Amino acid sequence: MNSTTVPRSRPLPLAALTLAALTLATLLSACSPGRDDRSADTTQAAADTALRDAMTASARAVQGTDLKADARWFTCPGGIGSRYSGGGVMTSPPGDRTDQLAAIRDAVLAAGFQDATQVDGYVTAQRNDVDVSIRFRLPDGSWTFSVLTRCHTYGGKDRARVKSSDRHVILP
């Protein structure tokens, strides 16, 4: 019978164990869902106001009518946190859509938004960590608006609010 030498593993030095534990603790703390200082009411109000302001500024710019918008809370991808999202529609008289889009972009920026994209046929603007996107929808000839907040985590009474799927009418 032949004997083979099996290498013995050496115990890790204390410094390596300490470094590994510290790295693991840092990674876990970065992934743990904390709570935001901002209330769900504040996030929702900021998004509702942003969408309403963008739509009314756009309507004035292109003589838009029939403004309708709503939003609700959704769970963020991965299930960590919630975001408030929704959208709306507006009709406008016939005309050059490129000129109308330029007028809408100018009106939205004048309403206190920052230009977030320069994609042809599309406007995305931001205000107070709320994104509003606007584009023309050819099938029915309307302008569509969408609003989206960043993901936030909430506790207490806010948690129940963001877990509901109630639709909130913003306009008319």
TIRO-2110 file (N, C-alpha, C; in Angstrom, 1 decimal):
// TIRO-2110
0.8, -1.2, 0.0, N, 1, A
0.0, 0.0, 0.0, CA, 1, A
0.9, 1.2, 0.0, C, 1, A
0.6, 2.1, -0.9, N, 2, A
1.4, 3.3, -1.0, CA, 2, A
0.8, 4.4, -0.2, C, 2, A
1.6, 5.1, 0.4, N, 3, A
1.0, 6.3, 1.1, CA, 3, A
1.3, 7.5, 0.3, C, 3, A
0.3, 8.3, 0.2, N, 4, A
0.4, 9.6, -0.4, CA, 4, A
0.4, 10.7, 0.6, C, 4, A
1.1, 11.7, 0.3, N, 5, A
1.1, 12.8, 1.2, CA, 5, A
0.0, 13.8, 0.8, C, 5, A
-0.8, 14.0, 1.7, N, 6, A
-1.9, 15.0, 1.5, CA, 6, A
-1.5, 16.3, 2.1, C, 6, A
-1.5, 17.3, 1.2, N, 7, A
-1.1, 18.6, 1.8, CA, 7, A
-2.1, 19.1, 2.8, C, 7, A
-1.5, 19.6, 3.9, N, 8, A
-2.4, 20.1, 4.9, CA, 8, A
-2.6, 21.6, 4.7, C, 8, A
-3.8, 22.0, 4.9, N, 9, A
-4.1, 23.5, 4.7, CA, 9, A
-3.6, 24.2, 5.9, C, 9, A
-3.1, 25.3, 5.7, N, 10, A
-2.6, 26.2, 6.8, CA, 10, A
-3.7, 27.1, 7.3, C, 10, A
-3.8, 27.3, 8.5, N, 11, A
-4.8, 28.2, 9.0, CA, 11, A
-4.4, 29.6, 8.5, C, 11, A
-5.5, 30.4, 8.2, N, 12, A
-5.3, 31.8, 7.8, CA, 12, A
-4.8, 32.6, 8.9, C, 12, A
-3.9, 33.5, 8.7, N, 13, A
-3.4, 34.4, 9.7, CA, 13, A
-4.6, 35.3, 10.2, C, 13, A
-4.5, 35.8, 11.4, N, 14, A
-5.6, 36.6, 12.0, CA, 14, A
-5.9, 37.8, 11.1, C, 14, A
-4.8, 38.4, 10.6, N, 15, A
-5.0, 39.6, 9.8, CA, 15, A
-5.9, 39.3, 8.5, C, 15, A
-5.7, 38.2, 7.9, N, 16, A
-6.5, 37.8, 6.7, CA, 16, A
-7.9, 37.6, 7.1, C, 16, A
-8.2, 36.9, 8.2, N, 17, A
-9.5, 36.7, 8.7, CA, 17, A
-10.2, 38.0, 9.0, C, 17, A
-9.5, 38.9, 9.7, N, 18, A
-10.1, 40.2, 10.0, CA, 18, A
-10.4, 41.0, 8.8, C, 18, A
-9.6, 41.0, 7.8, N, 19, A
-9.8, 41.7, 6.5, CA, 19, A
-11.0, 41.0, 5.8, C, 19, A
-11.1, 39.7, 5.8, N, 20, A
-12.3, 39.1, 5.1, CA, 20, A
-13.6, 39.4, 5.9, C, 20, A
-13.6, 39.4, 7.2, N, 21, A
-14.8, 39.8, 7.9, CA, 21, A
-15.2, 41.2, 7.7, C, 21, A
-14.2, 42.1, 7.7, N, 22, A
-14.5, 43.5, 7.4, CA, 22, A
-15.0, 43.7, 6.0, C, 22, A
-14.5, 43.0, 5.0, N, 23, A
-15.0, 43.1, 3.6, CA, 23, A
-16.4, 42.6, 3.6, C, 23, A
-16.7, 41.5, 4.2, N, 24, A
-18.0, 40.9, 4.2, CA, 24, A
-19.0, 41.8, 4.9, C, 24, A
-18.7, 42.4, 6.0, N, 25, A
-19.5, 43.3, 6.7, CA, 25, A
-19.8, 44.6, 5.9, C, 25, A
-18.8, 45.1, 5.2, N, 26, A
-19.0, 46.3, 4.3, CA, 26, A
-20.0, 45.9, 3.2, C, 26, A
-19.8, 44.8, 2.5, N, 27, A
-20.7, 44.4, 1.4, CA, 27, A
-22.1, 44.2, 1.9, C, 27, A
-22.3, 43.6, 3.0, N, 28, A
-23.6, 43.4, 3.5, CA, 28, A
-24.3, 44.7, 3.9, C, 28, A
-23.6, 45.6, 4.5, N, 29, A
-24.2, 46.8, 4.9, CA, 29, A
-24.6, 47.7, 3.7, C, 29, A
-23.8, 47.5, 2.6, N, 30, A
-24.1, 48.3, 1.4, CA, 30, A
-25.4, 47.8, 0.7, C, 30, A
-25.7, 46.5, 0.9, N, 31, A
-26.8, 45.9, 0.3, CA, 31, A
-28.1, 45.9, 1.2, C, 31, A
-28.0, 46.2, 2.4, N, 32, A
-29.1, 46.2, 3.3, CA, 32, A
-30.0, 47.4, 3.0, C, 32, A
-31.3, 47.2, 2.9, N, 33, A
-32.2, 48.3, 2.6, CA, 33, A
-32.4, 49.2, 3.8, C, 33, A
-31.9, 50.4, 3.6, N, 34, A
-32.1, 51.4, 4.7, CA, 34, A
-33.4, 52.2, 4.5, C, 34, A
-33.7, 53.1, 5.2, N, 35, A
-34.9, 53.9, 5.1, CA, 35, A
-34.5, 55.3, 4.6, C, 35, A
-35.4, 55.8, 3.7, N, 36, A
-35.2, 57.2, 3.2, CA, 36, A
-35.7, 58.2, 4.2, C, 36, A
-35.1, 59.4, 4.2, N, 37, A
-35.6, 60.4, 5.1, CA, 37, A
-36.8, 61.1, 4.5, C, 37, A
-37.0, 60.9, 3.2, N, 38, A
-38.2, 61.5, 2.5, CA, 38, A
-39.4, 60.7, 2.7, C, 38, A
-40.5, 61.2, 3.0, N, 39, A
-41.8, 60.5, 3.2, CA, 39, A
-42.4, 60.1, 1.8, C, 39, A
-43.2, 59.1, 1.8, N, 40, A
-43.9, 58.7, 0.6, CA, 40, A
-44.8, 59.8, 0.1, C, 40, A
-45.4, 60.5, 1.0, N, 41, A
-46.2, 61.7, 0.6, CA, 41, A
-45.4, 62.7, -0.2, C, 41, A
-44.2, 63.0, 0.3, N, 42, A
-43.3, 64.0, -0.3, CA, 42, A
-42.9, 63.5, -1.7, C, 42, A
-42.5, 62.2, -1.8, N, 43, A
-42.2, 61.7, -3.1, CA, 43, A
-43.3, 61.8, -4.1, C, 43, A
-44.5, 61.3, -3.6, N, 44, A
-45.7, 61.4, -4.5, CA, 44, A
-46.0, 62.8, -4.9, C, 44, A
-46.0, 63.7, -4.0, N, 45, A
-46.3, 65.1, -4.3, CA, 45, A
-45.4, 65.7, -5.3, C, 45, A
-44.1, 65.4, -5.2, N, 46, A
-43.1, 65.9, -6.1, CA, 46, A
-43.3, 65.3, -7.5, C, 46, A
-43.7, 64.1, -7.6, N, 47, A
-43.9, 63.5, -8.9, CA, 47, A
-45.2, 64.0, -9.5, C, 47, A
-46.3, 64.1, -8.7, N, 48, A
-47.5, 64.7, -9.2, CA, 48, A
-47.4, 66.1, -9.7, C, 48, A
-46.7, 66.9, -9.0, N, 49, A
-46.4, 68.3, -9.3, CA, 49, A
-45.6, 68.4, -10.6, C, 49, A
-44.5, 67.5, -10.7, N, 50, A
-43.7, 67.5, -11.9, CA, 50, A
-44.5, 67.2, -13.1, C, 50, A
-45.3, 66.1, -13.1, N, 51, A
-46.1, 65.7, -14.2, CA, 51, A
-47.1, 66.8, -14.6, C, 51, A
-47.8, 67.3, -13.6, N, 52, A
-48.8, 68.4, -13.8, CA, 52, A
-48.1, 69.6, -14.5, C, 52, A
-47.0, 70.0, -13.9, N, 53, A
-46.3, 71.2, -14.5, CA, 53, A
-45.8, 71.0, -15.9, C, 53, A
-45.3, 69.8, -16.2, N, 54, A
-44.8, 69.5, -17.5, CA, 54, A
-45.9, 69.4, -18.5, C, 54, A
-47.0, 68.8, -18.1, N, 55, A
-48.2, 68.7, -19.0, CA, 55, A
-48.8, 70.1, -19.3, C, 55, A
-49.0, 70.9, -18.2, N, 56, A
-49.7, 72.2, -18.5, CA, 56, A
-48.8, 73.1, -19.2, C, 56, A
-47.5, 73.1, -19.0, N, 57, A
-46.5, 73.9, -19.8, CA, 57, A
-46.6, 73.5, -21.2, C, 57, A
-46.6, 72.2, -21.5, N, 58, A
-46.6, 71.6, -22.8, CA, 58, A
-47.9, 72.0, -23.5, C, 58, A
-49.0, 72.0, -22.8, N, 59, A
-50.3, 72.3, -23.4, CA, 59, A
-50.4, 73.8, -23.8, C, 59, A
-49.8, 74.6, -23.0, N, 60, A
-49.8, 76.1, -23.3, CA, 60, A
-48.9, 76.3, -24.6, C, 60, A
-47.8, 75.5, -24.7, N, 61, A
-46.9, 75.7, -25.8, CA, 61, A
-47.4, 75.3, -27.1, C, 61, A
-48.3, 74.3, -27.1, N, 62, A
-48.8, 73.8, -28.4, CA, 62, A
-50.3, 73.8, -28.5, C, 62, A
-51.0, 74.5, -27.6, N, 63, A
-52.4, 74.6, -27.5, CA, 63, A
-53.1, 73.2, -27.4, C, 63, A
-52.5, 72.4, -26.5, N, 64, A
-52.9, 71.1, -26.2, CA, 64, A
-54.2, 71.1, -25.4, C, 64, A
-55.0, 70.0, -25.5, N, 65, A
-56.3, 69.9, -24.8, CA, 65, A
-56.4, 68.5, -24.3, C, 65, A
-57.5, 68.3, -23.6, N, 66, A
-57.8, 66.9, -23.1, CA, 66, A
-56.7, 66.3, -22.3, C, 66, A
-56.2, 67.0, -21.3, N, 67, A
-55.1, 66.4, -20.5, CA, 67, A
-55.6, 65.4, -19.4, C, 67, A
-55.1, 64.3, -19.4, N, 68, A
-55.4, 63.2, -18.4, CA, 68, A
-54.2, 62.6, -17.9, C, 68, A
-54.1, 62.4, -16.6, N, 69, A
-52.9, 61.7, -16.1, CA, 69, A
-53.2, 61.0, -14.7, C, 69, A
-52.5, 60.0, -14.5, N, 70, A
-52.6, 59.3, -13.2, CA, 70, A
-51.3, 58.6, -12.9, C, 70, A
-51.2, 58.1, -11.7, N, 71, A
-49.9, 57.4, -11.3, CA, 71, A
-50.3, 56.5, -10.1, C, 71, A
-49.3, 55.6, -9.8, N, 72, A
-49.5, 54.7, -8.6, CA, 72, A
-48.1, 54.2, -8.2, C, 72, A
-48.0, 53.5, -7.1, N, 73, A
-46.8, 53.0, -6.5, CA, 73, A
-46.5, 51.6, -7.1, C, 73, A
-45.2, 51.3, -7.4, N, 74, A
-44.8, 50.1, -7.9, CA, 74, A
-43.6, 49.6, -7.1, C, 74, A
-43.4, 48.3, -7.0, N, 75, A
-42.2, 47.7, -6.4, CA, 75, A
-41.1, 47.8, -7.4, C, 75, A
-39.9, 48.2, -6.9, N, 76, A
-38.7, 48.4, -7.7, CA, 76, A
-38.2, 47.0, -8.1, C, 76, A
-37.5, 47.0, -9.3, N, 77, A
-36.9, 45.7, -9.7, CA, 77, A
-36.0, 45.1, -8.5, C, 77, A
-36.1, 43.8, -8.4, N, 78, A
-35.4, 43.2, -7.3, CA, 78, A
-36.1, 43.2, -6.0, C, 78, A
-37.3, 43.9, -5.9, N, 79, A
-38.1, 44.0, -4.7, CA, 79, A
-37.6, 44.9, -3.6, C, 79, A
-36.5, 45.6, -3.9, N, 80, A
-36.0, 46.5, -2.8, CA, 80, A
-36.5, 47.9, -3.1, C, 80, A
-37.4, 48.4, -2.3, N, 81, A
-37.9, 49.7, -2.4, CA, 81, A
-39.1, 49.8, -3.3, C, 81, A
-39.6, 51.1, -3.4, N, 82, A
-40.8, 51.4, -4.2, CA, 82, A
-40.5, 52.6, -5.0, C, 82, A
-41.2, 52.7, -6.1, N, 83, A
-41.1, 53.9, -6.9, CA, 83, A
-42.6, 54.3, -7.4, C, 83, A
-42.7, 55.6, -7.6, N, 84, A
-44.0, 56.1, -8.0, CA, 84, A
-43.9, 56.4, -9.5, C, 84, A
-44.9, 55.9, -10.2, N, 85, A
-44.8, 56.0, -11.7, CA, 85, A
-46.2, 56.1, -12.3, C, 85, A
-46.3, 56.8, -13.4, N, 86, A
-47.5, 57.0, -14.1, CA, 86, A
-47.3, 57.7, -15.4, C, 86, A
-48.4, 58.2, -15.9, N, 87, A
-48.4, 58.9, -17.2, CA, 87, A
-49.6, 59.6, -17.5, C, 87, A
-49.6, 60.2, -18.7, N, 88, A
-50.8, 61.0, -19.1, CA, 88, A
-50.7, 61.2, -20.6, C, 88, A
-51.8, 61.7, -21.1, N, 89, A
-51.9, 62.0, -22.6, CA, 89, A
-52.5, 63.4, -22.8, C, 89, A
-52.2, 64.0, -23.9, N, 90, A
-52.7, 65.3, -24.3, CA, 90, A
-52.8, 65.3, -25.8, C, 90, A
-53.9, 65.9, -26.3, N, 91, A
-54.1, 66.0, -27.7, CA, 91, A
-53.7, 67.4, -28.1, C, 91, A
-53.2, 67.6, -29.3, N, 92, A
-52.8, 68.9, -29.8, CA, 92, A
-53.3, 69.0, -31.3, C, 92, A
-53.4, 70.3, -31.7, N, 93, A
-53.9, 70.5, -33.1, CA, 93, A
-52.8, 70.0, -34.1, C, 93, A
-53.2, 69.6, -35.3, N, 94, A
-52.3, 69.2, -36.3, CA, 94, A
-51.2, 70.3, -36.5, C, 94, A
-50.0, 69.8, -36.9, N, 95, A
-48.9, 70.7, -37.1, CA, 95, A
-47.6, 70.0, -37.2, C, 95, A
-46.6, 70.7, -37.4, N, 96, A
-45.3, 70.0, -37.5, CA, 96, A
-44.9, 69.5, -36.2, C, 96, A
-44.8, 68.2, -36.0, N, 97, A
-44.5, 67.6, -34.7, CA, 97, A
-43.1, 67.9, -34.3, C, 97, A
-42.1, 68.1, -35.2, N, 98, A
-40.8, 68.5, -34.7, CA, 98, A
-40.8, 69.9, -34.1, C, 98, A
-41.5, 70.8, -34.7, N, 99, A
-41.7, 72.2, -34.1, CA, 99, A
-42.4, 72.1, -32.8, C, 99, A
-43.5, 71.3, -32.7, N, 100, A
-44.2, 71.1, -31.5, CA, 100, A
-43.3, 70.5, -30.4, C, 100, A
-42.5, 69.5, -30.7, N, 101, A
-41.6, 68.9, -29.7, CA, 101, A
-40.6, 70.0, -29.2, C, 101, A
-40.1, 70.8, -30.1, N, 102, A
-39.1, 71.8, -29.7, CA, 102, A
-39.8, 72.8, -28.8, C, 102, A
-41.1, 73.2, -29.1, N, 103, A
-41.8, 74.1, -28.2, CA, 103, A
-42.1, 73.5, -26.9, C, 103, A
-42.4, 72.2, -26.9, N, 104, A
-42.7, 71.5, -25.6, CA, 104, A
-41.4, 71.4, -24.8, C, 104, A
-40.2, 71.1, -25.4, N, 105, A
-39.0, 71.1, -24.7, CA, 105, A
-38.7, 72.4, -24.1, C, 105, A
-38.8, 73.5, -24.8, N, 106, A
-38.6, 74.9, -24.3, CA, 106, A
-39.5, 75.2, -23.1, C, 106, A
-40.8, 74.8, -23.3, N, 107, A
-41.7, 75.1, -22.2, CA, 107, A
-41.4, 74.4, -20.9, C, 107, A
-41.1, 73.1, -21.1, N, 108, A
-40.8, 72.3, -19.9, CA, 108, A
-39.5, 72.8, -19.2, C, 108, A
-38.5, 73.2, -20.0, N, 109, A
-37.3, 73.7, -19.4, CA, 109, A
-37.5, 75.0, -18.7, C, 109, A
-38.4, 75.8, -19.3, N, 110, A
-38.8, 77.1, -18.7, CA, 110, A
-39.6, 76.9, -17.4, C, 110, A
-40.2, 75.7, -17.2, N, 111, A
-41.0, 75.4, -16.0, CA, 111, A
-40.1, 74.9, -14.9, C, 111, A
-38.8, 74.9, -15.1, N, 112, A
-37.9, 74.6, -14.0, CA, 112, A
-37.3, 73.2, -14.1, C, 112, A
-37.4, 72.5, -15.2, N, 113, A
-36.8, 71.2, -15.4, CA, 113, A
-35.4, 71.3, -16.0, C, 113, A
-34.6, 70.3, -15.9, N, 114, A
-33.4, 70.2, -16.6, CA, 114, A
-33.5, 69.2, -17.7, C, 114, A
-32.9, 69.5, -18.8, N, 115, A
-32.9, 68.6, -20.0, CA, 115, A
-32.1, 67.4, -19.7, C, 115, A
-32.7, 66.2, -19.8, N, 116, A
-31.9, 65.0, -19.5, CA, 116, A
-31.5, 64.2, -20.7, C, 116, A
-32.1, 64.5, -21.9, N, 117, A
-31.8, 63.7, -23.1, CA, 117, A
-32.0, 64.6, -24.3, C, 117, A
-31.2, 64.2, -25.3, N, 118, A
-31.3, 64.9, -26.6, CA, 118, A
-31.6, 63.9, -27.7, C, 118, A
-32.5, 63.0, -27.5, N, 119, A
-32.9, 62.0, -28.5, CA, 119, A
-33.9, 62.6, -29.4, C, 119, A
-33.8, 62.3, -30.7, N, 120, A
-34.7, 62.8, -31.7, CA, 120, A
-36.1, 62.3, -31.3, C, 120, A
-37.1, 63.2, -31.4, N, 121, A
-38.5, 62.8, -31.2, CA, 121, A
-38.9, 62.5, -29.7, C, 121, A
-38.1, 62.9, -28.8, N, 122, A
-38.3, 62.5, -27.4, CA, 122, A
-37.8, 63.5, -26.5, C, 122, A
-38.5, 63.9, -25.4, N, 123, A
-38.0, 64.8, -24.4, CA, 123, A
-38.0, 64.1, -23.1, C, 123, A
-36.9, 64.1, -22.4, N, 124, A
-36.8, 63.6, -21.0, CA, 124, A
-36.2, 64.7, -20.2, C, 124, A
-37.0, 65.1, -19.1, N, 125, A
-36.5, 66.2, -18.3, CA, 125, A
-36.6, 65.8, -16.8, C, 125, A
-35.8, 66.4, -16.0, N, 126, A
-35.7, 66.0, -14.6, CA, 126, A
-35.9, 67.2, -13.7, C, 126, A
-36.6, 67.0, -12.6, N, 127, A
-36.7, 68.0, -11.5, CA, 127, A
-36.9, 67.3, -10.2, C, 127, A
-36.0, 67.6, -9.2, N, 128, A
-36.1, 67.0, -7.9, CA, 128, A
-36.1, 65.5, -7.9, C, 128, A
-35.2, 64.9, -8.6, N, 129, A
-35.1, 63.5, -8.8, CA, 129, A
-36.3, 62.8, -9.3, C, 129, A
-37.1, 63.5, -10.1, N, 130, A
-38.3, 63.0, -10.8, CA, 130, A
-38.0, 63.1, -12.3, C, 130, A
-38.2, 62.0, -13.1, N, 131, A
-38.0, 62.1, -14.5, CA, 131, A
-39.4, 62.2, -15.2, C, 131, A
-39.5, 63.1, -16.2, N, 132, A
-40.7, 63.2, -17.0, CA, 132, A
-40.3, 63.0, -18.4, C, 132, A
-40.9, 62.1, -19.1, N, 133, A
-40.6, 61.9, -20.5, CA, 133, A
-41.8, 62.2, -21.4, C, 133, A
-41.6, 62.8, -22.6, N, 134, A
-42.7, 63.2, -23.5, CA, 134, A
-42.3, 62.8, -24.9, C, 134, A
-43.3, 62.2, -25.6, N, 135, A
-43.1, 61.9, -27.0, CA, 135, A
-44.5, 61.8, -27.7, C, 135, A
-44.4, 61.9, -29.0, N, 136, A
-45.7, 61.9, -29.8, CA, 136, A
-46.0, 60.5, -30.1, C, 136, A
-47.3, 60.1, -30.0, N, 137, A
-47.7, 58.8, -30.3, CA, 137, A
-48.5, 58.8, -31.6, C, 137, A
-48.0, 58.3, -32.6, N, 138, A
-48.5, 58.4, -34.0, CA, 138, A
-49.9, 57.7, -34.1, C, 138, A
-50.1, 56.5, -33.6, N, 139, A
-51.4, 55.8, -33.8, CA, 139, A
-52.6, 56.6, -33.5, C, 139, A
-52.6, 57.4, -32.4, N, 140, A
-53.8, 58.2, -32.1, CA, 140, A
-53.5, 59.7, -32.1, C, 140, A
-52.3, 60.1, -32.5, N, 141, A
-52.0, 61.5, -32.7, CA, 141, A
-52.0, 62.3, -31.3, C, 141, A
-51.6, 61.6, -30.3, N, 142, A
-51.5, 62.3, -29.0, CA, 142, A
-50.1, 62.4, -28.5, C, 142, A
-49.9, 63.3, -27.6, N, 143, A
-48.6, 63.4, -26.9, CA, 143, A
-48.7, 62.6, -25.6, C, 143, A
-47.7, 61.7, -25.3, N, 144, A
-47.8, 60.9, -24.1, CA, 144, A
-46.7, 61.4, -23.1, C, 144, A
-47.0, 61.3, -21.9, N, 145, A
-46.1, 61.8, -20.8, CA, 145, A
-46.0, 60.6, -19.8, C, 145, A
-44.8, 60.4, -19.3, N, 146, A
-44.6, 59.5, -18.2, CA, 146, A
-43.8, 60.1, -17.1, C, 146, A
-44.0, 59.7, -15.9, N, 147, A
-43.3, 60.2, -14.7, CA, 147, A
-42.8, 59.0, -14.0, C, 147, A
-41.6, 59.2, -13.4, N, 148, A
-41.0, 58.1, -12.7, CA, 148, A
-40.0, 58.6, -11.7, C, 148, A
-40.2, 58.1, -10.4, N, 149, A
-39.3, 58.5, -9.4, CA, 149, A
-38.2, 57.5, -9.2, C, 149, A
-37.2, 57.8, -8.5, N, 150, A
-36.2, 56.8, -8.1, CA, 150, A
-36.7, 55.8, -7.1, C, 150, A
-36.1, 54.7, -6.9, N, 151, A
-36.5, 53.8, -5.9, CA, 151, A
-36.2, 54.3, -4.5, C, 151, A
-37.1, 54.2, -3.6, N, 152, A
-36.9, 54.6, -2.2, CA, 152, A
-37.4, 53.5, -1.3, C, 152, A
-36.9, 53.4, -0.1, N, 153, A
-37.4, 52.4, 0.9, CA, 153, A
-38.1, 53.2, 2.0, C, 153, A
-39.2, 52.6, 2.4, N, 154, A
-40.1, 53.3, 3.4, CA, 154, A
-40.4, 52.3, 4.5, C, 154, A
-40.6, 52.8, 5.7, N, 155, A
-41.1, 52.0, 6.8, CA, 155, A
-42.3, 52.6, 7.4, C, 155, A
-42.9, 52.0, 8.4, N, 156, A
-44.0, 52.5, 9.1, CA, 156, A
-45.2, 52.7, 8.2, C, 156, A
-45.9, 53.9, 8.5, N, 157, A
-47.2, 54.2, 7.7, CA, 157, A
-46.9, 54.3, 6.2, C, 157, A
-45.7, 54.8, 5.9, N, 158, A
-45.4, 54.9, 4.5, CA, 158, A
-45.3, 53.6, 3.7, C, 158, A
-44.9, 52.6, 4.4, N, 159, A
-44.8, 51.2, 3.8, CA, 159, A
-46.1, 50.7, 3.4, C, 159, A
-47.2, 50.9, 4.2, N, 160, A
-48.5, 50.5, 3.8, CA, 160, A
-49.0, 51.3, 2.6, C, 160, A
-48.6, 52.6, 2.5, N, 161, A
-49.1, 53.4, 1.4, CA, 161, A
-48.5, 53.0, 0.1, C, 161, A
-47.2, 52.7, 0.1, N, 162, A
-46.5, 52.3, -1.2, CA, 162, A
-46.8, 50.9, -1.6, C, 162, A
-47.3, 50.1, -0.7, N, 163, A
-47.7, 48.7, -1.0, CA, 163, A
-49.1, 48.6, -1.6, C, 163, A
-49.9, 49.7, -1.5, N, 164, A
-51.2, 49.7, -2.1, CA, 164, A
-51.0, 50.0, -3.6, C, 164, A
-51.9, 49.5, -4.4, N, 165, A
-51.9, 49.7, -5.9, CA, 165, A
-52.9, 50.7, -6.3, C, 165, A
-53.3, 51.6, -5.4, N, 166, A
-54.3, 52.6, -5.7, CA, 166, A
-53.8, 53.6, -6.8, C, 166, A
-54.7, 53.8, -7.7, N, 167, A
-54.4, 54.8, -8.8, CA, 167, A
-54.7, 56.2, -8.3, C, 167, A
-53.8, 57.1, -8.5, N, 168, A
-54.0, 58.5, -8.1, CA, 168, A
-54.2, 59.4, -9.3, C, 168, A
-55.3, 60.0, -9.4, N, 169, A
-55.6, 60.9, -10.6, CA, 169, A
-54.8, 62.2, -10.4, C, 169, A
-54.1, 62.6, -11.3, N, 170, A
-53.3, 63.8, -11.3, CA, 170, A
-54.0, 64.9, -12.1, C, 170, A
-54.5, 64.6, -13.3, N, 171, A
-55.2, 65.5, -14.2, CA, 171, A
-56.4, 64.7, -14.8, C, 171, A
-57.5, 65.1, -14.9, N, 172, A
-58.0, 66.5, -15.2, CA, 172, A
-58.1, 67.3, -13.9, C, 172, A
END
